Amino acid sequence: MSTMLFEVEQTAWIAQNLPVVLVRMLDPQPFALGLAATLGGCLLSQVIEIPPSVRADGSPRVNLFAFALADADQLERFLPGEVVELLPEGA
């Protein structure tokens, strides 16, 4: 599997204090997450399904993903515009 890079768009706390990183996949490709998956070196707990998004011109944005972090203290490590790597099976 090739390197999977994502650009951080924003971070957020959602229902029940779940720390989430919203990212844009830079080179769209299929993937599945294993139990030890990491984003930017941080262990993930799940992928959050997000509603479809559209650009200003009305075209769909199909490359957006929301990943929940296993450790809430790591959320501050992610900055908008930063490029991070996803390791679907972990390090």
NURO-41204 format. One record per residue: x, y, z of N, C-alpha, C in turn. Coordinates in steps of 0.02 Angstrom, whole numbers, padded with zeros to 5 digits, always signed. Atoms other than C-alpha are relative to their C-alpha. Layout:
// residues N
XYZXYZXYZ;...
***
This chain:
// residues 91
+00043-00059+00000+00000+00000+00000+00045+00062+00000;-00039-00062+00004+00066+00173-00043-00012+00044+00061;+00007-00047-00055+00089+00314+00080-00067+00036-00005;+00066-00032-00001-00079+00387+00131+00007+00065+00038;-00008-00066-00031-00065+00574+00162-00066+00037+00002;+00061-00040-00011-00202+00687+00229+00020+00070+00023;-00009-00068-00026-00212+00874+00258-00052+00014+00054;+00045-00016-00055-00286+00927+00424-00041+00062-00019;+00044-00057+00013-00437+01040+00396-00020+00033+00066;+00018-00027-00065-00492+01060+00577-00003-00055+00052;+00010+00047-00054-00507+00978+00746-00063+00021+00038;+00062-00015-00037-00661+00966+00855-00012-00051+00055;+00026+00045-00050-00739+00890+01008-00073-00012-00019;+00070+00013+00016-00902+00802+00965-00032-00039+00057;+00040+00034-00051-01034+00706+01063+00042-00041+00049;-00032+00037-00054-00976+00635+01228+00075+00012+00003;-00071-00020-00004-00809+00728+01220+00047-00043-00041;-00041+00040+00045-00741+00629+01073+00045+00047-00040;-00047-00043+00037-00582+00711+01001+00005-00024-00073;+00004+00018+00071-00596+00714+00810+00044+00046-00042;-00040-00037+00048-00478+00766+00671-00034-00007-00068;+00031+00000+00066-00562+00815+00506+00057+00012-00050;-00055-00003+00047-00443+00783+00361-00024-00010-00072;+00013+00009+00072-00438+00787+00171+00054-00045-00028;-00047+00047+00030-00358+00640+00082+00031+00032-00062;-00034-00034+00054-00226+00708-00037+00003-00041-00064;-00001+00044+00058-00218+00557-00154-00052-00055+00012;+00054+00047-00017-00388+00469-00143+00014-00072-00022;-00008+00072+00011-00377+00280-00129-00039-00036+00055;+00037+00038-00051-00475+00146-00037+00045-00021+00058;-00037+00024-00058-00422+00096+00138-00048-00029+00051;+00037+00027-00057-00481-00001+00289+00047+00005+00060;-00041-00009-00060-00421+00029+00467+00004-00064+00042;-00010+00054-00047-00346-00105+00577-00005+00026+00072;+00007-00019-00071-00350-00104+00767+00055+00046+00024;-00056-00042-00021-00181-00016+00778+00012+00059-00046;-00006-00055+00048-00214+00119+00646+00021+00064+00035;-00022-00064-00027-00127+00285+00674-00006+00055-00053;+00000-00060+00042-00143+00461+00602+00050+00047+00032;-00052-00043-00027+00010+00570+00623+00033-00028+00062;-00031+00033-00057+00078+00443+00746-00046-00010+00060;+00048+00005-00056-00079+00448+00856-00049-00057-00013;+00046+00057+00005-00184+00292+00887-00071+00025-00011;+00070-00018+00015-00360+00302+00814-00047-00048+00035;+00050+00043-00030-00516+00237+00898-00055-00018-00051;+00051+00014+00051-00634+00250+00748+00000+00053-00055;+00015-00048+00053-00683+00333+00585-00071+00023+00012;+00066-00027-00011-00832+00448+00606-00032+00013-00068;+00035-00014+00063-00958+00450+00464-00022+00073+00001;+00018-00070+00004-00982+00629+00408-00047+00011-00059;+00046-00014+00055-01120+00703+00299+00039+00024-00061;-00033-00024+00061-01076+00738+00118+00010+00076+00003;-00017-00071+00002-00993+00907+00091+00005+00021-00073;-00006-00026+00068-00993+01019-00063+00045+00061-00002;-00041-00060+00011-00875+01149-00132-00045+00059-00017;+00039-00060+00017-00930+01327-00170-00034-00007-00067;+00030+00008+00067-00963+01274-00351-00054-00055-00001;+00052+00050-00005-01081+01137-00290+00024-00071-00013;-00026+00067+00012-00968+00990-00333+00015-00034+00068;-00009+00035-00064-00953+00854-00199+00073-00005+00021;-00066+00013-00029-00804+00836-00084-00001-00070+00030;+00004+00070-00021-00783+00649-00071+00064-00023+00036;-00064+00019-00030-00609+00652+00005+00008+00024+00072;-00002-00023-00071-00655+00712+00182-00013-00059+00046;+00007+00052-00050-00636+00598+00332+00006+00030+00069;-00006-00021-00070-00657+00618+00519+00023-00061+00040;-00029+00054-00040-00548+00512+00632-00003+00020+00074;+00001-00011-00073-00576+00497+00820+00065-00027+00029;-00062+00020-00032-00418+00489+00923-00013-00041+00063;+00006+00040-00061-00394+00359+01060+00020+00040+00062;-00025-00040-00056-00302+00486+01169-00019+00074-00011;+00024-00069+00008-00391+00654+01189+00056+00052+00006;-00055-00048-00009-00229+00739+01243+00040+00012-00064;-00038-00007+00062-00159+00715+01068-00033+00046-00051;+00037-00041+00048-00290+00823+00982+00038+00065-00016;-00035-00064+00010-00186+00981+01006+00061-00007-00046;-00056+00011+00045-00047+00903+00900-00017+00014-00073;+00022-00008+00069-00151+00926+00741-00018+00072-00015;+00010-00070+00018-00146+01097+00658-00027+00005-00071;+00027-00009+00068-00248+01155+00507+00057+00014-00050;-00050-00008+00053-00145+01142+00347+00057-00050+00005;-00054+00050-00010-00026+01011+00420-00016-00063-00040;+00007+00063+00036+00001+00854+00314+00023-00056+00047;-00014+00057-00045-00006+00691+00414-00010-00065-00038;+00004+00065+00032+00014+00509+00368-00046-00046+00039;+00042+00052-00029-00115+00373+00399+00036-00066-00010;-00025+00069+00003-00047+00201+00440-00059-00044+00019;+00062+00038-00014-00204+00091+00423+00009-00060+00046;-00011+00060-00042-00124-00058+00511+00044+00017+00060;-00042-00021-00056-00020+00043+00635+00074-00002-00020;-00072-00004+00013+00168+00066+00649+00033-00067+00004;
***
